[in-house]
Amino acid sequence: MKYALVGTIAVILSACSGQTERTHAVDELMADEALLSKVMKECRNNPGELREAPNCRNADAADWKLRPERMRKSLGG
């Protein structure tokens, strides 16, 4: 009886645990601009739910750090 109860609880808990998205580090996002663009697009498409998501915060930080470099390139420097 105990094993049946433990087995049932394990099945229920495993069904509830969904696939979590991998959190990307700021440095990783800065190194891969395609990934940064993808994450930024997802965050901007759903700001109400994703504003405080770790990937969105890291993408904002990476974008902020890359801005001076992008500005220099666009100004020909």
C-alpha positions in Angstrom: 0.0 0.0 0.0 2.8 2.4 0.9 4.6 1.8 -2.4 1.4 2.4 -4.4 0.9 5.7 -2.7 4.5 6.7 -3.1 4.4 5.7 -6.8 1.2 7.6 -7.4 2.7 10.8 -5.8 5.9 10.4 -7.9 3.8 10.2 -11.1 1.7 13.2 -10.2 4.8 15.3 -9.3 6.6 14.3 -12.5 3.6 15.3 -14.6 3.5 18.7 -12.9 7.1 19.6 -13.5 7.2 21.1 -16.9 10.2 21.7 -19.1 12.0 24.8 -17.9 13.8 27.1 -20.3 17.5 27.3 -20.0 18.7 30.6 -18.6 21.4 32.3 -20.7 24.1 34.3 -19.0 24.7 38.0 -20.0 28.2 37.1 -21.5 26.7 34.3 -23.5 24.0 36.6 -25.0 26.7 39.2 -25.7 28.7 36.7 -27.6 25.8 35.4 -29.7 23.9 38.2 -31.2 21.4 35.9 -33.0 20.5 34.4 -29.6 20.2 37.8 -28.1 17.9 39.0 -30.8 15.7 35.9 -30.4 15.4 36.3 -26.7 14.8 40.1 -27.0 12.0 39.4 -29.6 10.3 36.8 -27.3 10.5 39.2 -24.3 9.1 42.2 -26.3 6.2 40.0 -27.7 5.0 39.2 -24.2 6.2 41.9 -21.7 3.5 41.3 -19.2 4.5 37.7 -18.4 8.2 37.8 -19.3 9.3 41.2 -18.0 10.9 39.7 -14.9 12.0 36.4 -16.5 15.8 35.8 -16.0 16.4 35.5 -19.7 14.7 38.8 -20.4 16.6 40.6 -17.6 19.9 39.1 -18.9 19.0 40.1 -22.5 18.3 43.6 -21.4 21.7 43.8 -19.6 23.5 42.3 -22.6 21.8 44.8 -25.0 22.7 47.7 -22.7 26.3 46.6 -22.6 26.5 46.2 -26.4 25.0 49.6 -27.2 28.2 51.7 -27.0 29.9 49.3 -29.3 27.0 49.3 -31.8 27.0 53.1 -31.7 30.7 53.3 -32.5 30.2 51.0 -35.5 27.2 52.9 -36.8 29.2 56.2 -36.5 32.1 54.7 -38.4 34.5 54.4 -35.5 
